[in-house]
Amino acid sequence: MRAIIADSPEVLSWKDVADIQPDPGEVLIQVAAAGVNRADLLQAAGKYPPPPGASETIGLEVSGVIAALGDGVEQWSIGQEVCALLTGGGYAEYVAVPAPQVLPIPAGVDLVDAAALPEVACTVWSNLVQTAGLSEGQLLLAHGGASGVGSHAIQVARQLGAWVAVTAGSDTKLQLCRELGAEITVNYHDEDFVERVREAGGADVILDIMGAAYLDRNIDALAVDGRLVVIGMQGGVKGELNIGKLLAKRAGVIGTTLRGRPVEGPHGKGAVVAAVAEKVWPMLADGRIKPVIGASLPIAQAAEAHRLLASGEVAGKVVLTV
């Protein structure tokens, strides 16, 4: 089979590699498309190695057709169209994945488009609902509102009955966020998100991709009893936390990742995937939410896909087709 090999961050080559077979409890998927995530860019740069035992090949989500079943797998069938949350291995013609991390294609969603869903859907549901407890009437602030995660978070939060504020870097991206349901849109180049969110009473939940650079201002933007959930470090890894502000607001700061979780367990990837299938997939099937895809490229152009994502030139997800 063929897979993308990262010779350097800028040189991602589509090369022959050893064939793979599913282990017991795994499903082998013939890949139709792979979603591109910022974690992929970090791995290609040597800054985010896969967890022990995971594939060295880049790629955290795919869609495709089941090609083979490992021993003990009974809930899936060969030939079935699926998508999957991965720990690695997605930039390839075939990928093996634990059966609990496989999802059906939502009704009405194109097979290729479905590759843009597993990572964002699982990230958003696990963080906004399972971790932060976002609920009806609360205010969510999502940084990077036009990103893959941000665009999905807006839609899910609105379906939960929450209000949504976002930050983004262009009027075009902010317009997309408004079309998806965001009520408060802030261009971070020339507006203060803290002031705008405080005018609305403060954010009950903040979904943050920036990390250190926004830490203090995020605390300022929180409402009393608010929860700051940090899922990215685009703005650095070390920041100063004012404990006094935190205590005064009875606020929480939570850092989470999805990739390194085990398959099993109450907080494992299998449990997250099952919740997404139950709660989010019906929203996709009836059109209440939709995949937001900004670019689709052949997988041999993975380096260009990474450049596009890093540049911020596209809104929504970038997808690689196989």
GUNU-42888 format. One line per 4 residues: their letters; for each residue z, y, x of C-alpha. Coordinates in Angstrom, 3 decimals, m for minus. Layout:
% residues N
a	Z/Y/X | ...;
This chain:
% residues 322
mrai	0.000/0.000/0.000 | m0.123/3.659/0.987 | 2.641/6.240/1.185 | 3.257/9.732/2.509;
iads	4.638/9.767/6.038 | 6.269/12.995/7.243 | 4.940/13.443/10.777 | 6.425/16.968/10.627;
pevl	7.397/19.359/7.803 | 3.808/20.645/7.783 | 2.021/17.329/8.367 | 2.458/14.862/5.509;
swkd	m0.007/12.021/5.954 | m1.191/9.468/3.352 | m1.023/6.250/5.400 | m0.923/2.471/5.095;
vadi	2.611/1.079/5.032 | 4.151/m2.314/4.364 | 3.953/m3.616/0.786 | 7.211/m3.810/m1.133;
qpdp	8.612/m6.185/m3.747 | 11.467/m5.605/m6.205 | 14.871/m6.970/m5.316 | 17.005/m8.621/m8.017;
gevl	17.781/m6.055/m10.699 | 14.885/m3.821/m9.696 | 11.578/m2.806/m11.245 | 8.397/m2.290/m9.216;
iqva	6.380/0.666/m10.488 | 2.736/1.358/m9.700 | 2.951/5.114/m9.322 | 0.733/7.412/m11.389;
aagv	2.434/10.641/m10.327 | 5.451/11.892/m8.400 | 7.477/15.031/m9.013 | 8.133/17.412/m6.111;
nrad	11.675/18.694/m5.541 | 13.307/20.977/m3.001 | 15.220/17.982/m1.675 | 11.822/16.575/m0.647;
llqa	11.137/19.659/1.468 | 14.517/19.319/3.162 | 13.944/15.620/3.860 | 10.512/16.332/5.350;
agky	12.178/18.887/7.638 | 14.763/16.329/8.762 | 17.620/18.183/7.050 | 18.365/15.791/4.169;
pppp	18.271/12.133/5.193 | 18.288/9.537/2.406 | 21.542/7.753/1.592 | 22.193/4.482/3.461;
gase	19.935/1.711/2.209 | 17.505/4.020/0.416 | 13.794/4.236/1.181 | 12.864/6.569/4.027;
tigl	9.828/7.687/2.019 | 10.137/11.066/0.276 | 10.233/11.295/m3.521 | 12.978/11.372/m6.164;
evsg	11.024/10.801/m9.398 | 7.834/9.117/m10.560 | 5.888/7.994/m13.575 | 3.665/4.943/m13.706;
viaa	3.231/1.380/m14.908 | 5.567/m1.543/m14.278 | 3.855/m3.939/m11.861 | 6.604/m6.523/m11.288;
lgdg	10.178/m7.334/m12.255 | 12.995/m8.465/m10.008 | 15.216/m11.364/m10.971 | 17.561/m10.585/m13.837;
veqw	15.586/m7.709/m15.331 | 15.079/m8.289/m19.043 | 14.911/m4.844/m20.667 | 11.500/m3.925/m19.205;
sigq	8.059/m5.566/m19.296 | 5.133/m5.730/m16.888 | 2.457/m3.258/m17.959 | 4.912/m0.898/m19.653;
evca	4.466/2.827/m18.953 | 7.689/4.349/m17.605 | 9.176/7.096/m15.490 | 12.163/6.783/m13.188;
lltg	14.893/8.596/m11.297 | 14.819/7.512/m7.653 | 16.984/7.716/m4.561 | 13.764/7.845/m2.526;
ggya	10.332/6.293/m2.146 | 8.343/8.178/m4.792 | 5.486/9.511/m2.634 | 3.751/6.142/m2.582;
eyva	1.448/3.824/m4.500 | 4.402/1.605/m5.430 | 8.160/2.126/m5.604 | 11.032/m0.237/m6.359;
vpap	13.893/1.186/m8.429 | 17.055/m0.239/m10.025 | 16.331/m1.060/m13.658 | 19.098/1.231/m15.033;
qvlp	17.279/4.235/m13.524 | 14.047/3.572/m15.445 | 13.120/5.512/m18.593 | 10.389/5.049/m21.199;
ipag	7.728/7.733/m21.427 | 8.844/10.119/m24.200 | 6.599/10.018/m27.239 | 3.869/12.633/m27.024;
vdlv	4.260/13.216/m23.275 | 1.342/12.493/m20.938 | 1.968/9.797/m18.313 | 1.369/12.175/m15.399;
daaa	3.433/14.971/m16.954 | 6.330/12.542/m17.352 | 6.762/12.491/m13.570 | 8.159/16.020/m13.864;
lpev	11.044/14.945/m16.102 | 13.540/12.428/m14.632 | 15.076/14.570/m11.892 | 15.342/17.790/m13.911;
actv	16.503/16.047/m17.086 | 19.198/14.070/m15.283 | 20.274/17.077/m13.194 | 20.551/19.360/m16.211;
wsnl	22.288/16.910/m18.561 | 24.746/15.620/m15.960 | 25.718/19.119/m14.857 | 25.581/21.230/m18.001;
vqta	26.947/18.681/m20.462 | 28.764/15.898/m18.645 | 30.307/18.093/m15.932 | 30.534/21.641/m17.327;
glse	30.837/20.823/m21.035 | 28.386/23.491/m22.199 | 28.593/23.761/m25.978 | 27.440/25.745/m28.980;
gqll	28.041/29.485/m28.806 | 28.718/29.559/m25.057 | 26.696/31.541/m22.514 | 24.859/29.789/m19.690;
lahg	23.657/31.689/m16.621 | 20.932/29.725/m14.821 | 19.764/31.029/m11.468 | 16.105/30.325/m10.746;
gasg	15.310/30.241/m14.441 | 11.607/29.587/m13.917 | 12.155/26.652/m11.560 | 11.805/23.063/m12.671;
vgsh	15.540/22.706/m13.252 | 15.891/26.220/m14.657 | 13.038/25.915/m17.150 | 14.457/22.628/m18.433;
aiqv	18.023/23.993/m18.532 | 16.969/26.916/m20.742 | 15.435/24.590/m23.303 | 18.289/22.077/m23.372;
arql	20.939/24.789/m23.563 | 19.205/26.402/m26.526 | 19.064/23.037/m28.294 | 22.810/22.712/m27.739;
gawv	23.285/26.056/m29.481 | 24.199/27.935/m26.298 | 22.923/31.352/m25.251 | 21.027/31.647/m21.983;
avta	20.831/34.240/m19.226 | 18.582/33.685/m16.201 | 17.627/35.222/m12.910 | 14.106/35.087/m11.456;
gsdt	12.020/37.050/m8.990 | 9.037/38.288/m11.003 | 8.196/39.673/m14.425 | 5.788/36.772/m14.983;
klql	8.559/34.240/m14.406 | 10.964/36.173/m16.598 | 8.394/36.199/m19.387 | 8.159/32.404/m19.159;
crel	11.946/32.204/m19.381 | 11.928/34.350/m22.517 | 9.243/32.156/m24.062 | 11.448/29.120/m23.387;
gaei	14.409/30.760/m25.124 | 16.343/32.869/m22.594 | 17.912/35.962/m24.203 | 19.043/37.762/m21.017;
tvny	16.517/37.905/m18.166 | 17.331/39.521/m14.834 | 14.893/40.300/m12.004 | 17.137/39.773/m8.996;
hded	15.031/42.127/m6.862 | 16.076/45.229/m8.791 | 18.825/44.289/m11.270 | 22.453/43.202/m10.972;
fver	22.981/39.915/m12.788 | 26.762/40.400/m12.702 | 26.552/43.620/m14.688 | 24.102/42.197/m17.217;
vrea	26.134/39.047/m17.818 | 29.432/40.924/m18.014 | 27.926/43.109/m20.756 | 27.522/39.873/m22.750;
ggad	31.144/38.853/m22.157 | 30.649/36.753/m19.024 | 29.116/33.333/m18.467 | 30.960/30.271/m19.685;
vild	28.831/28.120/m17.373 | 26.778/29.098/m14.324 | 24.216/26.655/m12.920 | 23.720/27.793/m9.340;
imga	21.082/26.816/m6.786 | 21.993/29.508/m4.237 | 25.373/28.432/m2.931 | 27.113/30.722/m0.450;
ayld	25.026/33.858/m1.005 | 25.985/34.092/m4.686 | 29.509/32.651/m4.574 | 31.547/35.838/m4.952;
rnid	29.176/37.439/m7.454 | 29.079/34.265/m9.514 | 32.875/34.372/m9.816 | 32.572/37.986/m10.944;
alav	30.038/36.944/m13.608 | 32.176/34.143/m15.055 | 34.057/34.498/m18.302 | 37.698/33.464/m18.573;
dgrl	37.855/29.640/m18.340 | 34.297/29.665/m16.975 | 32.784/26.903/m14.835 | 30.549/27.509/m11.811;
vvig	28.478/24.412/m11.007 | 26.793/24.569/m7.608 | 23.816/22.227/m7.203 | 21.924/23.884/m4.326;
mqgg	22.367/25.728/m1.045 | 19.271/27.919/m0.806 | 21.551/30.854/0.034 | 23.626/29.086/2.675;
vkge	26.486/26.617/2.905 | 29.529/28.740/3.798 | 30.934/31.525/1.642 | 34.258/33.267/1.109;
lnig	36.034/32.403/m2.126 | 38.465/34.927/m3.613 | 41.179/32.659/m4.967 | 42.779/35.568/m6.814;
klla	39.667/36.126/m8.914 | 39.450/32.408/m9.602 | 43.053/32.135/m10.751 | 42.862/35.253/m12.903;
krag	39.953/33.751/m14.814 | 41.322/30.191/m14.850 | 37.858/29.339/m13.588 | 36.473/26.247/m11.916;
vigt	34.040/25.828/m9.022 | 32.331/22.438/m8.979 | 29.846/21.061/m6.484 | 27.700/18.105/m7.509;
tlrg	24.782/16.013/m6.335 | 22.786/13.356/m8.116 | 20.974/11.520/m5.334 | 24.014/10.047/m3.619;
rpve	25.656/8.657/m6.755 | 25.863/4.884/m7.168 | 23.749/3.168/m9.791 | 26.701/1.805/m11.749;
gphg	29.904/3.414/m12.974 | 30.779/6.090/m15.549 | 29.289/8.850/m13.399 | 26.550/6.745/m11.803;
kgav	22.830/7.330/m12.073 | 22.466/4.549/m14.633 | 24.950/6.233/m16.981 | 23.208/9.592/m16.571;
vaav	19.796/8.054/m17.268 | 21.124/6.294/m20.371 | 22.555/9.562/m21.713 | 19.286/11.379/m21.052;
aekv	17.317/8.672/m22.873 | 19.663/8.941/m25.860 | 20.095/12.722/m26.042 | 17.153/14.438/m24.324;
wpml	14.191/12.111/m24.939 | 14.293/12.698/m28.725 | 14.030/16.447/m28.043 | 10.866/15.811/m26.027;
adgr	9.455/13.405/m28.604 | 9.601/15.949/m31.427 | 8.544/18.915/m29.320 | 11.823/20.832/m29.253;
ikpv	11.574/20.866/m25.453 | 8.594/20.293/m23.173 | 7.792/19.628/m19.511 | 6.919/22.817/m17.631;
igas	4.371/22.076/m14.896 | 3.088/24.832/m12.656 | 0.743/22.843/m10.417 | m0.717/19.347/m10.083;
lpia	m2.286/18.161/m6.813 | m3.553/14.842/m5.399 | m0.852/13.146/m3.354 | m2.905/13.475/m0.157;
qaae	m2.236/17.219/m0.535 | 1.549/16.765/m0.440 | 1.906/19.314/2.354 | 0.224/21.971/0.197;
ahrl	2.472/20.999/m2.712 | 5.509/21.538/m0.498 | 4.144/24.896/0.625 | 3.629/25.975/m2.978;
lasg	7.156/25.029/m3.965 | 8.689/26.715/m0.930 | 6.689/29.909/m1.500 | 7.919/30.448/m5.039;
evag	4.329/31.022/m6.158 | 4.574/28.567/m9.052 | 6.866/28.351/m12.060 | 8.039/25.001/m13.343;
kvvl	7.423/21.716/m11.585 | 4.850/20.694/m8.993 | 3.425/17.190/m9.510 | 1.502/14.897/m7.159;
tv	m1.009/12.491/m8.706 | m1.734/9.102/m7.175;
